[in-house]
Amino acid sequence: MSVLAFAREINGEERRFRIGYALAPKKRNSFIRDSLVSLARSRGIDLVRVDPDRPLLDQGPFDCVLHKLYSDDWKQQLKEFTEKYPNAVVLDSPEAIERLHNRISMLQVVSELEIDDSNATFGIPKQIVVHDRETLSDHRNWEELKFPVIAKPLVADGSAKSHKMALVFNRDALNKLKPPIVLQEFVNHGGVIFKVYVVGEHVKCVKRKSLPDVEEDKLVGVSENLLSFSQVSNLATNERIDDKYYKMMHLDDAEMPPLSFITQIARGLRHVMKLNLFNFDVIRDSRCGNRYLIIDINYFPGYAKIPGYETILTDFFCDVLCKKQQGGVVSGSLGEKDCSNLMHGYDKDTRKILSNTCGDGDEGNLQVSPLGIEEKESSVQV
């Protein structure tokens, strides 16, 4: 049903709805395509660009504001906007989004989930945060980590700097790193990463190439003790990674994780984070085939890479606006679906067990290549 028809049923009159989008130029160019604008318009929704150089209050009114801007000025504008228009929907709350800007707090939400699935387990990476060089130079702080490790900036705000990572093969390379950083153990996962896209109640899982496995016996005498990268697509084309690995990998044959299992995780994350637009990256531990590791969570990812994203997003917009008309809660809401059975507070010891169920440690965050490569996908409404 279009929101035009819904408004007619509720109010006895037909009216259009306005969604203002405030996005950085690169994000705007990739997400706001004519196909999305046209489909939304056909269902009674007008997507209107918010001019960042003008006050938000001078540009409305909007039924909903869709945004991915992070400045303090913008957060203040959103606050003033919601005070003047308390019934307007903001996707999503700046306070909820900020939790994903720190690579430690980002994954802490995972320890708040419990999934009732006897066929698979999940966890978060074994990791430590290093705030300064003194901590980095003291081996007692990281002696429990097993090399290789992935080093990445503590801040994950989507900037180019936040994507500068490194695969560290031995302790001699640690002095080349610049804190604050997070060190996470690298776990072999068959060179495949599963990206799970969440749009409200819609969940889609796709698989892509990732960093290749590292054989322990080849770590001795490795010619380079640190390998910097920003994206796996850049790393894979480098001479240091043998492309034969990917030819032998047969990505198309890689088994997808159980969709019901992934869906439960998506529901739980959406509930605890109070976010509607995000994705999370999952790998399968090669040492334990039914063990899955959540290694990264991102706000408002590249949805336009998904075939048919226009329909997924327009359905979501309609759902948000219909709930708004009914006076329902939107942010992080699961509607009538109860997630209370998924959420449990763990004590410290239980969280440690959850993170280290299989083997010595878990995997670090990987920045993966675009959707242009061969992949498989599955989706579900949650």
N, C-alpha and C positions, 0 to 999 in steps of 0.2 A: 504494500500500500504506500502511496506517496503521502508526504506530509500535508499536501494540499487536501487530499481526501480525508485525512485524519482530522485536520483542523475543521473541516466542514462538518464532520460527525460530532466533534466535541462542542464547537462554538456556533454551529449553524451557519458559518460563513467561511469563505475560502480566502486564505491569505498566504503569501509567500514568506519564506524564512530566510534570514541573512546570517551567514557564517563569515566572520572576518578572519582572515588568515594573516598572521604576522610571522614571516619566515625570512631567514637570510637569503640573499640572492641565489646562491647555489642550490639551496634546498627548495626554494620556490620554483626554480627552473626545472628541477627534476620531478617535483611532486605535482605542481599545479599544471596539468596538461589539459589541452582542449577537450580531450575525451572525458576527463573527470568533470570538468566544468559543465560540459554539455549534458552528461548523464544526470548530474545533480540538479541542473536547471529543469530538466524534464520531470523531475520528481518534486518540484516546488522549492528547491533550495538554491539560493544565489550565493556563490563564493565570491567574496569581496576582499580585495587586497587592502591590508592595513598599511598606511604610510608611516614608517618608523620615524620620520622627521616631523611628524605632527602629533599632538597629544591624542591619545586613544579616545578620550571623552569627546573630542570634537568630530569624530568620524562615524560614530554609530548612527542609530542604535543597532546593536547586533543581538541576535538570539543566542549566539555562541561565538567564542573566540578560540581559534585553533592557533597554537603558537609553538615556536621553538627559538626563543630569544632569552638570554640569560643575564642581561645587565641589571644593575640595581635600579636604574631609572625605569626599566621596563617592568620590573616587579612592583615598583611603586605605582606605575600607571595601571597595572592590573588590579591592584588593591583598591585604587580610587574608582575604577570601573565597576568592580563588584559591589562596592558600597553604594554606588548610584543605581546600579541595575542588579539587585540581589537575586533576581530570577534568571539572569543570564548564566550560561554554562561556560566554564573555562576548561579547555582541554590542553594540558592537565595542570594540576596545582603546582606552582613553582616550588613549594616546599617539598612535595613528593618527588619531583624531578631531581632536586638537588641531592637526594640520597644516592643517585646513580653517578654522581660526579666524583665519587671517591671509591677507589677500587676495593677498599676493605668493607665499607658500609654497604656497598653494592651487593656483595654476596652474603652478607650476614642474614638477609631476609630468607635465604635458602634454608638456614638452620631452624627457621620457624615453621617449616612445612613438615607434614607427615603424610606420606602417600601409602594408602592401603593396597599394596600390590606385591604378592608373594613371588612374582616372576622377575622382578627387577628392583634394584636399589639405586640410590642417587646420593650425591654429596657435593661438596665444594672443594676447591683446590687446597692442598697443604701449602700455606703461604706465610710469609712474614713481611712486615712493613719496616723499611729502613728510612729513618728521618734525616740522618746525617752521616758524614764520613766516619766519625768515631765509631758509630754502631756498625758500619760496614766493615771496618778494619778489625773488629773484635770477632774472631771466628766462633766464639761461644753463642753469638746471636743467631747464627745460621748453620751451626754444625749438624742440626737434625735434618736439614734439607739434603736431598740426594741430587747430584748433578747428572744431566744438565738441568738448568733452571731457565725460566723465562723472566727477564727483567723488564719492567714497564713503569711508566710514571704513575705516581699515586693518584694524580688528578686525571679524571676521564671526562673532560668537558667537550669532546668532539673536535678540539683544535688539532692542527697538524702535529704540534708538540706532544700531545697526549697519545698519539699513535706511534711514536718512536719507541720501538721495543728492540729487544736483543735476546738471542738464544745464547746462553752462557754455558760453555762446556766444562769449565773447571774453575776452581777458586782463584786462580791467578788472574782471571779477567775481572774480578769484582772491583778492583781499584780503578777500572776504566769507567765505572758507572757513576752517574750523578744523582744523588738523593735529592728529594724524597722519592723512593721507588718501592715497588712491591716485587718480591722474589717468590716465584711459584715453581714448584717442581714440574718438570715436563714428563708427561706420561704418554707412552706410545698408544696411538689410537687408530692405527691403520690408515692414516692420511686422510681421514674423512671427518668433517664436522657437520653437525645438524643445526640448522638455524630455524628457530621457531618464532614465527611472527604472530603477534597478538593484536587484534583490533576489536576492542570491546569483547564480545562473546565469541568472536571468530578466531580460530587457531589454524595456522598453516605451517607445516613442517617441510623443509627442503634440505637436501644434502649437497655439500660442496667439497671441493678439495681443501686440504689443510696442510700443515707442515708434515713432512714424511717422518716415519719412525726413525729413531736413533738407536743403533746397535751398541750395547755397552762395550763390547770388546773392541770397537773402533774408536772409543773415546780416548784410549791411550795413544799418545803421540799425534793427536789431531793437529793439523797444521795451523788452524785458527782457533783460538780459545774463546772468541766472541764473534757472533754474527748478527749485525744490526739489520733491521727491516721495519717497514711500516705496514706492508701488506704481503700476504702470502703470494699474491700474483707477482709482486716484484721479486720475492725470494725465489720462486719457482723458476723464473726465467734466467736466474743467475747461474753461471757456470758451476758454482759450488754445489748446486743441487742437480743430481742426475735426473733428467727428464724420463729416463727409462723406468724410474720408480712409478711415475704416474701412469705410464703406459701399461705397466704390469698390474696396477692397482685394481683396474676394472671397477671404477666408481659406480657404474650402473648396477653392479652385482652386490654392492654393499647393502645390507639389510637395514631398513628403516627401524627406528625404535618403536615400541608398541604405542599406537596412537592414543589409546585410552590412558596410558601412563603419562605421556607428554601432556595430554589435555588436563589431567589432574594437577600437574605441576603448574601449567599456565593459569588455571583457575586460582590456585593458591597464591601464586605470585601477584596476580591482579588484585586479589583481595587484600593481601598484606601491604602491598606497595601503594594501593589506592591510585593506580594508573590504568589508563585504557589503551594507550598506544606505546608498545614496546616490543622488543624481541629479546630472546636469550639464546646463547650458544651452548650446545651440548656435545660432548664427545663420549664415545664408548671405550672404556678401558680395555685394551687388548689383553691384559692379564686376567680379566674377569669379565666375560662376555655380556653378563647381565647387569654390569655396574656402569652407571652413567654419571658424568661429572658436568655440572653447570659451571661454565668458565667465564661468562660475561653476560651482562644485561645492558641494553641500550634503549634510550628513550627515542621515540619517533624515528625509527630506522627508515631505510630506503624502500618503502612499500612499492614504489613504481617499478621495481625490478620483478615483482610478482605478476605473472600473467593474470589479467582480469582484476587488477587492484581497484579499478574504478568502481566496479560493482560492490566489492567488499567494503570500500570506504563509504560509498553512497548509502548502502544499507545501514552502516554504522551511524552515519549522520542522521538518517531518518529515525533510527531507534533512539538516539540521544534527544532529538527534538520532540518525538512523541512522548518520551518520559518527562521531558520538561513541561509539556502541555498538561500532563497528568499530575504534575507536582512531585515526580519521583526524584530520587537521588541518582546521579549519573556517575560521579567520579569514583572509580574503583568498585562500583556496585555490581553485584552479580544478579540483580533482579530478584526473582523468586528462588533462585538456586542457592541453597545453603552450603557455605564452605566451612562451617564451624567444625565439621569432623576432620578437616584437613589441617587445621591450625592448632598447634600445641606449643607451649613454651618449654624449651629444653633447658636443663641445667648444663653447666659447663662441661662436665664429663661426658654427658650424652652427646653434646655437639661435637666433641673430639672424636668419639666413636663414629658418628655419622660421616665425618670428613675423611675417615681413614679405614673404611670397612674392608677394602680390597688392596693389599699390597702396602708399600711403604709411603705412598703419597699420591697426590693428585695433580691435575694439569693446570697450566697457566693459560691466560687469555691469548687468543690468536686473532689477528685481524685478517679476514679472509677475502678471497677474490670475488669479483662480481658474478652475477647470475648468468653470465654469458656461457659458462661451462656447462657440461652435461649434468643433469640432476634429476632427481625424482622428487615428488612432492605428495603430500597428503594434507587434508584439511578437515575441520570439523567445527560445528557450532557447540559452544560450551554453555 
